[in-house]
Amino acid sequence: MNRKFKILIVDDEDEQRESIRIILESKGFMVGEASSGGEALDLLEGEFYPLVLCDYIMPGINGLEVLKRIKKLYGESIEVIIITGYGDVESAVEAMKLGAFGYFIKGNNPDELILEIEKAKKILSLGKKHSLIAKRNDKKRYLYQTKNQKMKEILAVLEDVADTNANVLLLGESGVGKEVIAQKIHDMSDRAKMPFIAINCQYFSSNLLESELFGHEKGAFTGANEKRIGRFEEANGGTIFLDEIGEISNDIQVKFLRVLENRTIERLGSNKQIPVDFRLICATNRDLIKEVKSNNFREDLFYRINTITIEIPPLRERKEDIEDMIYFFIDMFKEELKKDIYEIESNTLEYLLNYDYPGNIRELKNMIERLVVLSKNGILKMDNLGAINFPVKENIMNREVAPYEKAKEEFEREYFYNALKQHDFNVTHTANAIGISRRQLINKINKYNLRQEMGQ
């Protein structure tokens, strides 16, 4: 079924993109568009397309450079077909030597392009898993291995749940690993080879969230310069995970309920009904029953999303798992940061084992990352943290009060770093999520020297 296969068209000519889009959509493919090489690379950072059709001659980053970067970043998980004119065939053949799947000459019979796409689709379907899922799986296995009885019971339930298409509601404090559980359900289901799309509803204003979920047509609103496929459409055939579902506005709740009832969506600026088929998993740390009674959350939507409810315990109730998680994160970050770690001081380990973790697994993970970043001579110890202190169990009124400007800068630096990290350091997505311009965010990145931590 072609509707589950996504193709990105990259061409600086509007008419050329439009003509190819019409052909591909008539065959049932899901289509995204980018008007430049740079825009295509930015789009691929946050949205997975297994196949890219890229014009060879473009201003700025040309098709050959786009091909090189895609192959360097994504390897065989993304195939590229070069689109070229008659006079550039020799260059297109050269592109194939660099990893392009094939090429299509402008003006030739469109059936030739469809044939080439079908070939690429067949190759990609032979057991390849796209990079976003592959990267995520290994780094989240720590939650699948537990000594805690309640977590063992939850993991057992997941096996039964995964075999169905029932909507699942995950409850629990922030940071307990709700997305990891959602991913596990997806991985055990018959949708495992299709996309797993996660979105945190809390990070978007109401208008931005609507566009993010439903997509929009070109010109649908000010700034909508290109058509954009929404997350519901992107998750077609797979699973969509909506974190912090309790934060969505009443207007979006109404539209969302309609999607669940009709299994169709309409992009903003269009009245065309697009069928969608996805598994829904939601999560929240709010008391949705209380929100329903307060008229903040629709009762009919609540009963739609909680066919199966799973409550995940906080880390402080899983003390027997903390030590394994500590060493898991040490191994993970020493590999990511390319640092040799030989030892963790006994008093530091004791602190980590006995701390209550109000921020749960996310807080433990961040603490270990900071320890590894600031480690010296391969030893993890709290003394290395300097001005960046561990949380302490004391009344905030007893703490030394820092000067306002210094406290403000420390808060901003941590806020922007965490926001960027949540969005895989994609500047455009982060700026949209927190409601500032891309230029403003770049200024903050430069001010707080975050590029090194972003791996740039």
C-alpha positions as CSV (number, residue, x, y, z in Angstrom):
1,M,0.0,0.0,0.0
2,N,1.7,3.2,-1.3
3,R,0.0,5.5,1.2
4,K,2.3,4.1,3.9
5,F,5.4,5.0,1.8
6,K,6.8,8.6,2.1
7,I,8.8,10.4,-0.5
8,L,10.5,13.8,-0.2
9,I,10.7,16.0,-3.4
10,V,13.6,18.5,-3.4
11,D,13.6,21.0,-6.2
12,D,13.9,24.8,-6.3
13,E,11.3,25.1,-9.1
14,D,7.7,25.3,-7.8
15,E,6.2,23.9,-11.0
16,Q,8.5,21.0,-11.1
17,R,7.7,20.0,-7.5
18,E,4.0,20.4,-8.1
19,S,4.0,18.2,-11.2
20,I,5.9,15.4,-9.5
21,R,3.8,15.7,-6.4
22,I,0.6,15.3,-8.5
23,I,1.9,12.2,-10.2
24,L,3.1,10.6,-6.9
25,E,-0.1,11.4,-5.0
26,S,-2.2,9.9,-7.8
27,K,-0.3,6.7,-7.1
28,G,-1.1,6.9,-3.4
29,F,2.3,8.0,-2.1
30,M,2.7,10.3,0.9
31,V,4.7,13.3,-0.4
32,G,6.7,16.0,1.3
33,E,8.4,19.0,-0.4
34,A,11.5,21.1,0.1
35,S,12.5,24.0,-2.1
36,S,16.3,23.8,-1.4
37,G,18.9,21.3,-0.3
38,G,19.3,23.1,3.1
39,E,15.5,22.9,3.7
40,A,15.5,19.2,2.8
41,L,18.3,18.4,5.3
42,D,16.6,20.3,8.0
43,L,13.3,18.5,7.3
44,L,15.0,15.1,7.5
45,E,16.4,15.9,11.0
46,G,12.9,15.6,12.4
47,E,10.8,13.7,9.9
48,F,11.7,10.3,8.3
49,Y,11.5,9.8,4.5
50,P,12.8,6.5,3.2
51,L,13.1,8.0,-0.4
52,V,14.3,11.4,-1.6
53,L,13.8,12.7,-5.2
54,C,16.4,15.4,-5.6
55,D,17.0,17.8,-8.4
56,Y,20.7,17.9,-9.5
57,I,21.1,21.6,-10.2
58,M,19.9,23.9,-7.4
59,P,21.3,27.1,-5.9
60,G,23.2,26.8,-2.6
61,I,23.5,23.1,-1.7
62,N,23.1,21.2,-5.0
63,G,21.8,17.7,-5.5
64,L,25.2,16.0,-5.3
65,E,26.0,17.6,-1.9
66,V,22.5,16.7,-0.6
67,L,23.2,13.1,-1.6
68,K,26.6,13.1,0.1
69,R,25.1,14.4,3.3
70,I,22.2,12.1,3.4
71,K,24.4,9.1,2.8
72,K,26.8,10.3,5.5
73,L,24.0,10.9,8.1
74,Y,21.6,8.1,7.3
75,G,23.4,5.5,5.2
76,E,21.2,2.9,3.5
77,S,18.1,3.8,5.6
78,I,17.3,6.6,3.0
79,E,17.6,6.1,-0.8
80,V,18.1,9.0,-3.2
81,I,17.0,9.3,-6.8
82,I,18.6,12.2,-8.7
83,I,16.4,14.2,-11.1
84,T,18.3,15.8,-14.0
85,G,18.1,17.3,-17.5
86,Y,19.4,15.6,-20.6
87,G,22.7,17.6,-20.5
88,D,23.5,16.4,-17.0
89,V,23.2,12.6,-17.4
90,E,26.9,12.1,-17.0
91,S,26.8,13.9,-13.6
92,A,23.8,11.8,-12.6
93,V,25.7,8.7,-13.3
94,E,28.6,10.1,-11.2
95,A,26.0,10.6,-8.4
96,M,25.1,6.9,-8.6
97,K,28.7,6.1,-7.9
98,L,28.4,8.1,-4.7
99,G,25.4,6.2,-3.5
100,A,22.4,7.5,-5.5
101,F,19.8,4.7,-6.1
102,G,19.1,5.9,-9.6
103,Y,18.2,8.9,-11.7
104,F,15.3,10.3,-13.8
105,I,15.6,12.6,-16.7
106,K,13.2,15.5,-16.8
107,G,10.7,15.2,-19.7
108,N,10.8,11.5,-19.9
109,N,7.7,9.3,-19.4
110,P,6.6,9.6,-15.7
111,D,6.1,5.8,-15.7
112,E,9.9,5.5,-15.7
113,L,10.1,7.5,-12.5
114,I,7.3,5.4,-10.9
115,L,9.2,2.2,-12.0
116,E,12.4,3.5,-10.3
117,I,10.5,4.4,-7.2
118,E,8.9,0.9,-7.0
119,K,12.4,-0.6,-7.3
120,A,13.7,1.6,-4.4
121,K,10.6,0.8,-2.4
122,K,11.2,-2.9,-2.8
123,I,14.8,-2.7,-1.8
124,L,13.9,-0.6,1.3
125,S,11.2,-3.1,2.3
126,L,13.7,-6.0,2.5
127,G,14.1,-5.8,6.2
128,K,15.7,-2.3,6.5
129,K,14.8,-0.4,9.6
130,H,14.9,3.4,9.4
131,S,17.6,5.1,11.5
132,L,15.4,7.0,13.9
133,I,13.9,3.7,15.3
134,A,17.2,1.9,15.3
135,K,19.0,4.6,17.3
136,R,16.2,4.7,19.8
137,N,15.9,1.0,20.6
138,D,19.3,0.2,22.1
139,K,19.3,3.3,24.3
140,K,16.1,2.5,26.0
141,R,16.5,-1.2,26.8
142,Y,17.3,-0.3,30.4
143,L,13.5,0.1,31.1
144,Y,12.8,-3.3,29.7
145,Q,15.0,-5.1,32.2
146,T,13.7,-4.7,35.8
147,K,13.9,-6.3,39.2
148,N,10.8,-4.5,40.4
149,Q,7.6,-6.6,40.7
150,K,5.2,-3.9,39.5
151,M,7.3,-3.2,36.5
152,K,7.5,-6.9,35.7
153,E,3.7,-7.0,35.8
154,I,3.4,-4.0,33.5
155,L,5.9,-5.5,31.0
156,A,3.8,-8.7,30.9
157,V,0.7,-6.7,30.2
158,L,2.4,-5.0,27.3
159,E,2.7,-8.3,25.4
160,D,-1.1,-8.7,25.5
161,V,-1.8,-5.1,24.6
162,A,0.7,-5.1,21.7
163,D,-1.3,-7.8,19.9
164,T,-4.3,-5.5,19.7
165,N,-5.1,-2.1,18.2
166,A,-6.6,-0.9,21.4
167,N,-5.9,2.7,22.4
168,V,-3.6,2.9,25.4
169,L,-3.4,5.6,28.1
170,L,-0.1,5.8,30.1
171,L,-0.2,7.5,33.4
172,G,2.7,8.5,35.6
173,E,4.9,11.4,36.8
174,S,7.0,13.3,34.4
175,G,10.2,11.5,33.5
176,V,9.1,7.9,34.4
177,G,9.6,6.6,30.8
178,K,6.2,6.8,29.3
179,E,7.6,7.2,25.8
180,V,9.8,4.2,26.3
181,I,6.8,2.1,27.2
182,A,4.9,3.4,24.1
183,Q,7.9,2.5,22.0
184,K,7.9,-1.0,23.5
185,I,4.3,-1.5,22.6
186,H,5.0,-0.4,19.1
187,D,8.0,-2.6,18.7
188,M,6.1,-5.7,19.8
189,S,3.1,-5.0,17.6
190,D,2.6,-6.0,13.9
191,R,3.2,-2.3,13.1
192,A,6.8,-2.4,14.2
193,K,8.2,-1.9,10.7
194,M,6.1,1.3,10.3
195,P,6.8,4.7,11.8
196,F,6.6,5.4,15.5
197,I,5.8,9.1,15.8
198,A,6.1,10.9,19.2
199,I,4.9,14.4,19.9
200,N,4.8,16.3,23.2
201,C,1.6,18.4,23.2
202,Q,2.9,20.6,26.0
203,Y,5.7,22.1,23.8
204,F,3.3,23.7,21.3
205,S,0.8,26.5,21.4
206,S,-2.7,25.6,20.3
207,N,-2.3,26.9,16.7
208,L,1.1,25.3,16.2
209,L,-0.1,22.0,17.6
210,E,-3.0,21.9,15.2
211,S,-0.6,22.4,12.3
212,E,1.8,19.9,13.7
213,L,-0.9,17.2,14.0
214,F,-3.0,17.8,10.9
215,G,-0.5,19.4,8.6
216,H,-1.3,22.3,6.3
217,E,-1.5,23.3,2.7
218,K,0.6,26.0,1.1
219,G,-0.9,29.4,2.0
220,A,-3.1,28.1,4.7
221,F,-1.9,30.8,7.0
222,T,0.8,33.5,7.2
223,G,4.2,31.8,7.0
224,A,2.8,28.6,5.4
225,N,5.1,28.8,2.4
226,E,5.0,25.1,1.7
227,K,2.7,22.2,2.1
228,R,3.4,20.2,5.3
229,I,2.4,16.6,6.2
230,G,1.1,16.4,9.8
231,R,2.0,13.8,12.4
232,F,-1.3,11.9,12.0
233,E,-0.6,11.4,8.3
234,E,3.1,10.7,9.0
235,A,2.1,7.9,11.5
236,N,-0.1,6.2,8.9
237,G,0.4,2.4,9.2
238,G,2.3,2.8,12.5
239,T,1.9,4.3,15.9
240,I,1.4,7.8,17.2
241,F,2.3,8.7,20.7
242,L,0.8,11.9,22.2
243,D,2.6,12.9,25.4
244,E,0.9,15.3,27.8
245,I,-2.5,14.8,26.1
246,G,-4.1,16.7,29.0
247,E,-2.6,20.0,27.7
248,I,-4.5,20.2,24.4
249,S,-7.2,22.8,23.9
250,N,-10.9,22.1,23.6
251,D,-10.9,23.0,19.9
252,I,-8.2,20.5,19.1
253,Q,-9.9,17.9,21.4
254,V,-13.0,18.2,19.2
255,K,-11.0,17.7,16.0
256,F,-9.0,14.9,17.5
257,L,-12.2,13.1,18.5
258,R,-13.4,13.4,14.9
259,V,-10.2,11.7,13.7
260,L,-10.7,8.8,16.1
261,E,-14.3,8.4,15.0
262,N,-13.8,8.7,11.2
263,R,-10.2,7.8,10.8
264,T,-9.7,10.7,8.4
265,I,-7.9,14.0,8.7
266,E,-8.1,17.3,6.8
267,R,-4.9,19.4,6.5
268,L,-5.3,23.1,7.4
269,G,-6.4,25.0,4.4
270,S,-8.0,22.0,2.7
271,N,-11.3,20.2,2.9
272,K,-9.9,17.0,1.3
273,Q,-10.5,13.9,3.5
274,I,-7.3,11.9,3.9
275,P,-7.7,8.4,5.4
276,V,-5.3,7.5,8.2
277,D,-4.6,4.2,10.0
278,F,-2.6,4.5,13.2
279,R,-2.3,2.9,16.6
280,L,-2.9,5.6,19.3
281,I,-1.0,5.8,22.6
282,C,-1.4,8.8,24.9
283,A,0.2,9.8,28.1
284,T,-0.2,12.4,30.8
285,N,0.8,13.2,34.4
286,R,-2.5,15.0,35.0
287,D,-5.5,13.5,36.7
288,L,-7.8,13.4,33.6
289,I,-10.9,12.3,35.7
290,K,-10.5,15.6,37.6
291,E,-9.9,17.5,34.4
292,V,-13.1,16.0,33.0
293,K,-15.1,17.1,36.0
294,S,-13.6,20.6,35.7
295,N,-14.7,20.7,32.0
296,N,-11.0,21.0,30.9
297,F,-11.1,17.7,29.1
298,R,-13.9,16.2,27.1
299,E,-15.5,13.1,28.7
300,D,-16.1,11.4,25.3
301,L,-12.5,11.8,24.3
302,F,-11.3,10.5,27.6
303,Y,-13.2,7.3,27.2
304,R,-11.9,7.0,23.6
305,I,-8.2,7.2,24.6
306,N,-8.2,5.0,27.7
307,T,-9.3,1.6,26.4
308,I,-6.3,0.2,28.3
309,T,-4.7,2.3,31.1
310,I,-1.3,1.6,32.5
311,E,0.2,3.5,35.4
312,I,4.0,3.6,35.5
313,P,5.6,3.8,39.0
314,P,8.0,6.6,39.9
315,L,11.7,5.8,40.2
316,R,11.6,6.2,44.0
317,E,9.3,3.1,44.1
318,R,11.8,1.1,42.0
319,K,14.9,1.4,44.2
320,E,16.1,-2.1,43.2
321,D,16.5,-0.9,39.6
322,I,18.5,2.3,40.2
323,E,22.0,0.7,40.4
324,D,21.6,-1.0,37.0
325,M,20.3,2.2,35.5
326,I,23.3,4.1,36.8
327,Y,25.8,1.8,35.1
328,F,23.7,1.7,32.0
329,F,23.8,5.5,31.6
330,I,27.5,5.5,32.5
331,D,28.2,3.1,29.6
332,M,25.9,5.0,27.3
333,F,27.4,8.4,27.9
334,K,31.0,7.4,28.0
335,E,30.4,5.9,24.5
336,E,28.5,9.0,23.2
337,L,31.0,11.5,24.7
338,K,34.0,9.3,24.0
339,K,35.3,9.5,27.5
340,D,37.1,6.7,29.4
341,I,35.4,6.0,32.8
342,Y,37.0,3.6,35.2
343,E,35.4,4.3,38.5
344,I,32.6,6.0,40.4
345,E,33.5,7.2,43.9
346,S,31.7,5.3,46.7
347,N,30.1,8.4,48.3
348,T,28.8,9.5,44.9
349,L,27.3,6.1,44.2
350,E,25.7,6.1,47.6
351,Y,24.2,9.5,47.0
352,L,22.8,8.3,43.6
353,L,21.4,5.1,45.1
354,N,19.5,6.9,48.0
355,Y,18.3,10.1,46.2
356,D,14.5,10.3,45.7
357,Y,14.6,11.6,42.1
358,P,11.6,13.8,41.8
359,G,12.4,14.1,38.1
360,N,12.5,10.3,37.9
361,I,14.6,8.5,35.2
362,R,15.0,11.7,33.2
363,E,16.7,13.3,36.2
364,L,18.9,10.3,36.9
365,K,20.0,10.3,33.2
366,N,20.8,14.0,33.2
367,M,22.8,13.7,36.5
368,I,24.9,10.8,35.0
369,E,25.5,12.8,31.8
370,R,26.8,15.8,33.8
371,L,29.0,13.5,35.9
372,V,30.5,12.0,32.7
373,V,31.0,15.3,31.0
374,L,32.8,16.8,34.0
375,S,34.8,13.7,35.0
376,K,38.5,13.8,35.4
377,N,41.0,10.9,35.1
378,G,38.1,8.6,34.4
379,I,36.6,9.0,37.9
380,L,33.0,10.1,38.5
381,K,32.7,12.1,41.7
382,M,30.4,14.9,42.9
383,D,33.4,17.2,43.6
384,N,33.9,17.6,39.8
385,L,30.6,19.3,39.4
386,G,31.8,22.6,40.8
387,A,29.0,25.2,40.3
388,I,26.6,22.6,38.9
389,N,25.4,21.0,42.0
390,F,23.2,17.9,42.6
391,P,19.8,18.5,44.0
392,V,19.8,18.4,47.7
393,K,17.0,17.6,50.2
394,E,16.8,20.9,52.0
395,N,14.4,23.8,52.3
396,I,14.9,26.2,49.5
397,M,14.8,29.1,52.0
398,N,18.1,27.8,53.5
399,R,20.0,28.0,50.2
400,E,22.3,30.8,49.3
401,V,20.6,33.2,47.0
402,A,22.5,33.9,43.8
403,P,22.5,37.4,42.1
404,Y,19.4,37.7,39.9
405,E,21.3,38.1,36.6
406,K,23.5,35.1,37.3
407,A,20.5,33.0,38.3
408,K,18.6,34.1,35.2
409,E,21.5,33.2,32.9
410,E,21.9,29.7,34.6
411,F,18.2,29.1,34.2
412,E,18.2,30.2,30.5
413,R,21.2,28.1,29.6
414,E,19.7,25.0,31.1
415,Y,16.2,25.8,29.7
416,F,17.5,26.2,26.1
417,Y,19.8,23.2,26.3
418,N,17.0,20.9,27.5
419,A,14.5,22.3,24.9
420,L,17.1,21.6,22.1
421,K,17.8,18.2,23.4
422,Q,14.1,17.3,23.6
423,H,13.9,18.0,19.9
424,D,17.1,16.2,19.0
425,F,18.9,19.6,18.6
426,N,16.9,20.6,15.6
427,V,16.9,24.4,15.8
428,T,13.8,25.0,13.7
429,H,11.6,22.5,15.6
430,T,12.8,23.7,18.9
431,A,12.1,27.4,18.1
432,N,8.6,26.5,16.9
433,A,8.0,24.4,20.0
434,I,9.0,27.1,22.5
435,G,7.4,30.0,20.6
436,I,10.4,32.1,19.5
437,S,12.0,32.8,16.2
438,R,14.8,30.7,14.8
439,R,17.1,33.7,14.9
440,Q,16.3,34.4,18.5
441,L,17.2,30.8,19.4
442,I,20.4,30.9,17.4
443,N,21.3,34.0,19.4
444,K,20.8,32.2,22.7
445,I,22.8,29.2,21.4
446,N,25.7,31.6,20.7
447,K,25.3,33.5,23.9
448,Y,25.5,30.3,26.1
449,N,28.1,28.5,23.9
450,L,25.8,25.5,23.3
451,R,27.1,24.5,19.9
452,Q,29.7,22.2,21.4
453,E,27.1,20.4,23.5
454,M,24.9,20.1,20.4
455,G,27.8,18.3,18.6
456,Q,28.4,21.2,16.1
